[in-house]
Amino acid sequence: MNEKDIKNITRRDFLKGTAYLTLFGAFGLLGKDDLIAEKKTKVILVRHPDAVDSKNRVNYEVVLKMLDQAVMSLTGEKEPISAWRQIVRVEDIVGIKSNVWLPLPTPKEVEKAIKRRLLDIGIKEKNIKIRDRGVWRDSFFKKATAYINVRPLRTHHWSGIGGCIKNYIQFVPRPWEYHGDSCANLAAIWKLPHVRGKTRLNILLALTPLFHGIGPHHFNPAYVWPYRGIFVGKDPVALDAIGVHLLQEKRKQYFGRYRAFATPVKHIYVADKKFHLGTSDLNKIDLIKIGWKEDILI
């Protein structure tokens, strides 16, 4: 596939934030049986009505249980500790890549829950660190053997949405250099030597997602809703594709019609087609839904 193919498909599909077909699928070169036969990427969605309260405060115990359920489903293990041991090893040095954007940061309760399980499986506290900004120069993250990537899902001025792929922009000293062309080349960061191959788990938080906004630092609580969900998987592209799908469905529900994102959500498709970081095609994603189903939307 050449650059022109990528741009054409991206323009037609991800400009609207609703394209999840591969190039072959989009042109009808694969039949239904081909898509069914292909191995699917697993994404887990766990929801719980008590994950956040009426003031959007996060319940630590419930979130810990939700993460355990997700990791058990992802690994096939029946006990939480055994499941987490399939993600990281006791000898690992683990960097938890969080997100500190003030209006909608990674909740401390979520960070605490992840750290709790890392300690429970035997990782020493000195070998665990949580950080967002400045990770590119952090000696701990440079020597880390494993990353856990966790951030809230939201619309984003430069990239259309902020998700798992976008969360690694702090691994470079000049993040603004990746803002061009709707942040199309964000996945290149994942290929850098100090990042490549280290991510063991991606967690896209949909506890209180932000589904609409205009401007570089937009935030309006009117566009936040208590979805009370957490997406978990090993493929950041698949998680973000599902995240786009969820936000688009909420936007249609809220506005009563289809409404395009303010910025084209093309970096997800490019991460798949150009950088081969994961799959952006919903037909190739096995979304496993656990728990509360009310207003699930997807």
Secondary structure by P-SEA (a helix, b strand, c coil): ccaaaaaaaaaacccccccccccccccccccaaaaaacbbbbbbbbbbcccccccccccaaaaaaaaaaaaaaaaccccaaaaaaacccccccccccccccccccccaaaaaaaaaaaaaaccccccccccccccccccccccccbbbbbbbbbbbccccccccccccccccccccccccccccccccccccccccccccbbbbbccccccccccccccccccccccccccccccaaaaaaaaaaaaaaaaaaaacccccccccccaaaaaccccccccccccccccccccccccccc
